[in-house]
Amino acid sequence: MGDAIKKIQATGLMRKLMGAYFAELDQAATTRERKIAWCTSVGPAELLRSFGFLVYFPENHGAVLGSSRLAQELIPAANARGYSPDICSYLTSDIGSYLKGQTPLTKAFGMAGPPRPDVLVYNTNQCRDVQDWFGFYQREWDVPLIGIDTPRSLGDITRDHLDGLIAQHKALIPVLEEVSGVPFDLERLREVVASSYRCTLLWKQVLKLATHRPSPITFFDGTIHMGPAVVMRGLPQAEEYYEVLVAELEQRIADQAAAVDGERLRFYWEGMPVWGKLRDHAELFANQGTCVVASTYCNSWIFEPLGCDDPFEGMARSYTELFIVRSEEYKQRYLKSMCDDYAVDGIVYHDAKTCPNNSNCRYGLPQRLARETDVPYVIINGDLNDLRLYSEEQARTQFEALIEQLQASR
């Protein structure tokens, strides 16, 4: 990422593992020897893997389209098909990629395109748009579309919530049995969920190491290294990867090797990354001696309830206790605890134009939290993928103003 960015040595291993993951999907799509399931990023991947499906995550493709800056070239193709420029730009980027036959997977992994699914499985916990996103492909390919509808704006998660969600998970089984040709195996599901749980504890350990001062890792590192936790959870390779990454970061701490040289300020990032500006943001903050130490986004793939004795309850809890699903009161408590845990000096809220569900600055939350904590903040306007909605100059000015405000107060 440049001289200001410290390279993490485990990155090479991660690229190798991700390459093998995509190669396996590509081979299955070509030979049709194994069944492929598409899954939303916080969907029932463990259940799918227990049936032997290879699992592909279109939201991961959306992030790659954003970081490669191809998105704004592809979005208009989806708009022309009737998909509004105001809806999720992961969705419009991905559908535009399909319509135009262009994908960064070709350059990165030699794939002609994403692997064609045998079944599409969603969970609306992240947003409502995923159902319509997968609905496009259901109409294109005439494959089964099934999913879980998760309530939103939840305070306490009640027994009624859980029972309903467990029933929805179990209702997927007959279709998955039919498509896979494999009978449901509870013990196999327990094994996969246990692997995901071990992965989640390791990923939590990675992120918790940033509570150390100076931090051995930044939010921008986290957005890259969360890849295995997103697309490979439930597989032993993900566990093995995070064991290597934890060891490297612990060695950094032992050596007093900071992710940001001369770390003076510690920031929290709330909301989606601006994928096409990840490198620029990392360098800007590092050059100002500011480490973005934590984020809601990266912590969204910590699923500790997977440790439940009942794997169905573990999945239901894990995929419903997420920050994004919860009430404003819960979110405020959560953000306060993160500010305390990570000794945060300032907060950056990203108001992503096409991602209202993951923009937590539209209902007075930043102002309420600032009154409670005295932690100053800025709100930048942008988007996860559509850089036409992002002003480089405006965001830079806001970042620098917050840094100057904090330096002056010291």
N, C-alpha and C positions, 0 to 999 in steps of 0.2 A: 504493500500500500504506500510505499515511499519511505524516506529516511525516518520520518517521525513515527512510523508504525513498526512495532516489534513483531517479527515473524514468530509464530508458534510452530515448533518443529513437528508436532503431531498432525499438522495440516496435510502433509504428504500421505500419511496413513489414511486420513479421512477421505482424501481424493481417490485413493486406491479402492477403499471400501464402497464409496458411492459409485465409482466406475463399475465395480462388479455387480452392484445392485441394479444399475441400469442395463448392463449387458445381459443379465438374467431375464429382465423384463423384455428386452428387445428380442432375445432368442425365443422366449415363450410366445411373443406376439407373432413371430415368423413361423414357428413350427406348429403352434397351437397344441403343444404337448402338455402344457400346464395351463390352468385356468387363471385369469387375471381379474382382480376386483379393483375398481376405483373407489377410493375412500376419502372423505373430507379429512382435513388435517387433525381434528380432534374428534374423530369418529371411531367406531368399534373395530379398530385394526386387529386387536387380539382375537376377536371372534372370527374374523375373516381368515387369519393365519391358522387358526385351529382346524379349518377345513382344507388347508393346503393351498389356498389362494396365494399367488404373488400379489402384493398390494402396491398400487400406484396412487400418488397423492397429487391431484391437479393443482392444489394451492402451492406446492413446492415448485411446480412448473411456472405458476404465476410469478413467484418471487424471482425465479431465474430470468423470466422475460423482463421483469423490472430492472434487475441488476445489470443485465446486458444492454439495457436502454433500447431494446427492440419494441417495447410496449407501445409507444406512441405512434409507431409506424403501422401497428396491427390493429389497434383499437378502432380506427375508422371502419374497418371491414365488418366488425361486429355491429357498430352503430348503423351501418347501411342495411344490415339484416333486421334492424328493429330493436336492438339492445341499446338502451339509453346511455348517453355519456355520463349520466349522474349515478349509475349503479356501479357495483364493485369493479374496479379496474383489473383485478385478477381475472374476473369472469370475462370481461370484454377483451383483455389481452389474450387470454387462452383461446376463446372462440375465434378471435381474429387470426391467431396463429394457425388454427385448424383450417379456416377458410382460405388463407393465403398460402398454406403449405410451408410456412417458415417457422423454424424453432431453433433455439440455441443448443438443443440436445444433439443436433447434427454435428456441430463443430466440437462440442465437448465430448460426446460419446459415440459418434458415428451413427446415430439413430435417424431414420427417416422422419420420425415423429413420435409422439407419445404412443404407448402400446394400447391397442384396441381392447376394451374391456369385455368380459363375459357378464358382468353384473356391476351396477352402480349403486353405491351405498353412502348415504349422507347422514349427517347429524346437524340440525339447525342451531346448535348451541353457539357457534361462532357468528352465524348470521342467517337470515332468511334466504339470501341470494343463492346459496349453494344448491338449494332444491331446484331453482330455475336453471342454474348452470348445468347441473347434471341432466335436467329435463331436456336441454338442447341435444345432448348426446343420445339420450334415450330415443328421441325422435329420429335422429340421424341413423342409428344403428339397430333400433328395435331390440334392445337388450333390457332385462328387468331393471327397474328402478325402485329401490326400497330405502327406507330410512327411519330416523328417530326424530321426533319433534320435541325439542326441549323447551320448557317454559323459560321466560326471561324475567329480568329484574327481581330476582329472588333474594329474600333476606335469609331466613333460616331455611335449610333444606329439610323438609318434613318427611315423615314415613310415607305419606300419600304420594309425594313427589317421587320418591324412590321406587315405590311399588309400581307406579305407572311406567316409569322408565325401564325398570327391570322387565316388565311385561312387554314393552316395545322391543327390547333387545331379543327376548326369547321369540317374539313373533317373526323375527328375521330368519330363524333357523330353517323352517321348511323350504323357503326359496333358496337358501344357501345350500341345503342338502341336494335339492333338485339340480341346481346349476353345476355344483362341484361333483356330484355323483358320490359324495362321501357322507356317511352318516355322522351325526353330531357325536362328539366324544368329549364328555365333561373333563376327563383327566387330561386330555390334550389341551383343552382350554386353560386348565389350571397351570399347566407347564408354560404356556405362552404368556399368560398374565403374570406369572412369577418372574419370567425373564424381563417383561416390561417394567415390573416393580423394581427389580435390581437396576435396570437402566435408569429409572427415574431417580433413585437414590444417588447414583453416581452423577447424574446431570445436576441435581440439587447441590451436590458437593462442589462441582465445578463453579456454579454461580455463587455459592456461599464464600468461596475463597476470595471473592472481591470485597468482602467485608474487611479484609486485611488492608492496612495502610503502609506502603503504597499497594494498590491493587495489582495483581499479576495479570488481570484480564479486563477488557473493556466490553461494553455493550455491543460494540461493532464486531469484536471477535465473537461474541456470543451468538450473533445472528448467523454467522457462518458455521460455527461449531455445533449449533443445535440441530444441524441436518440429520445426523443419525438418530437423534431422539425423536424427530418427526417421522422420518420415513422407514426407519429400521427397528423401531421399538418392537419388542417381542422376539427379536433375533439375537443370538449370542454375539454377533459381530458388534452390535451397538454397545453391549456391556464391555467387551474387550477394548473398544475404542476409548471409552470414557475412563477406564482404568489407566490407560496410557496418558490421556490428557490430564487427569488429576495428578498423576506423578510428576509430570512436567511443570504444572503450575505450583505444586508444593515445593519443587526444587527452586523455582523462581523466588518464592517467598523466603526460602532458606538463604538464598543468595542476595536477598534484598533487591532483586531485579524487578523494576517497575514496568508495567505495561506502558505508562506514560512517564517519561523522564521528568524529574522535578515536580511530581504531582503536587499541586497546590489546592485545587478545587475538585470536588466530587459531585457529579451531577446524576440525576435520575432521568431516564427517558420514558415518558408515558405515551403509549400509542404505537402505531405501526412505524417501521423504518421507512425512510424515503429510499427505496432500493437503489434507484439510479444515482443517488448521491452518497452512498454509504462510505466510499473511499474519501470523498471530499470532506464529509463531516468528521470522519475519524482523524484526518490530518489537521483540520481546523482546530478541533479541540485539543489534540496532542500538542500542537504548536503553541497553544495558550496555557500549557501546563494543567489542563483540565481533563480528568478522567471521568467518562460516563460509566459509572460503576455498576449500574443495575437498571432493570427495565421490567415492566409488567409483561411485555411481549415474550422475552426469553423464559420468564418464570411460568408461562402458560403451559409449558410441557413438563411440569412437575406434577406427577399423578400419584401422590402418596396413598390415597385410598385403595389403590390396586393391591395393597397388602391385606385387604379384607379376606376373611376365610371363604366367603362366597364370591366367586369371580364375577358373577352378574352384578352383585351389589357393588363390588369394587369398580367395575366399569361405569355403572350408573352414577356412583358418587364422583368418580374422577372426572367424568365428562360433564358434570353439572355443578360442581363446586368451583368451577373456573371463575376468575375475576370477571370476564366479559358477560357472564350470565347473571351477575349479582346486582343487588340494589345499590343505589347511590350511597346509602349509609355504610354498607359493607365496603364499598370501594374506598370511601374516605378512611375507614379504619385500616384497611389493608395498606393504603399508600402511606399513612402515618407510620405504621410499623416498619415499612421498607425504608422510609427516611431515617428512622431511628437506627435500624439494624446496619445500614450502610453508611451512616454518618454523612448524609447528603447535605450539600450546601445550596443546591439549586435544582429546579425541575424544569425540563423541557416537555411541554405538551405538544404533540403533533395532531392538529386538526386535519385529518385526511379527508379530502372532499368526497371521495366515493366510498368511504368506509365509516359511516356514522356509528356502527356498532362497536368499533374499536377506537373511537375518538371520544375521550372521556372528559371533554372540556366544554361541553355545550349546555350544561345545566347547572353552572355555578360551582362545580366541584373544585377547580383551582382556587377560587376565591375563598371558599369555606376552609379548605385545607391550609391555605396561607394564614388565615386568621388563627387557626389552631396551632400551627407549628412555627410561624414566622420564617418559613423557608420561601424565598422569592422564586418566581417562575416567569417563563415566557410561553406564549402560545404561537407556534408557527403554523401558517397555512400551507398546505401542500397536498400530497397524495402518495399512496404507496407505490403506484406504477406510472401514473400519467404526469410526466414532468411539465406538461403544458400548464398544470395547475400549481406549479411551484415557482416561487421567485427566489433565485439565488441571492440577489442583493439584499432583499428584505430579510431573509432568514439569517444571513451572515451578520447583518446589522443587529438583529435581535439577540443572537448568540453573544456577540461581542459586548453588547450593552449589559447583558446579565453578568458576564465575566467581569467587566469593569465595575459594575455596581458592587459586586462581592469583594473585589480587590480593594476598592475604596473604603468599604466598611471595615476593613481590617487594618 
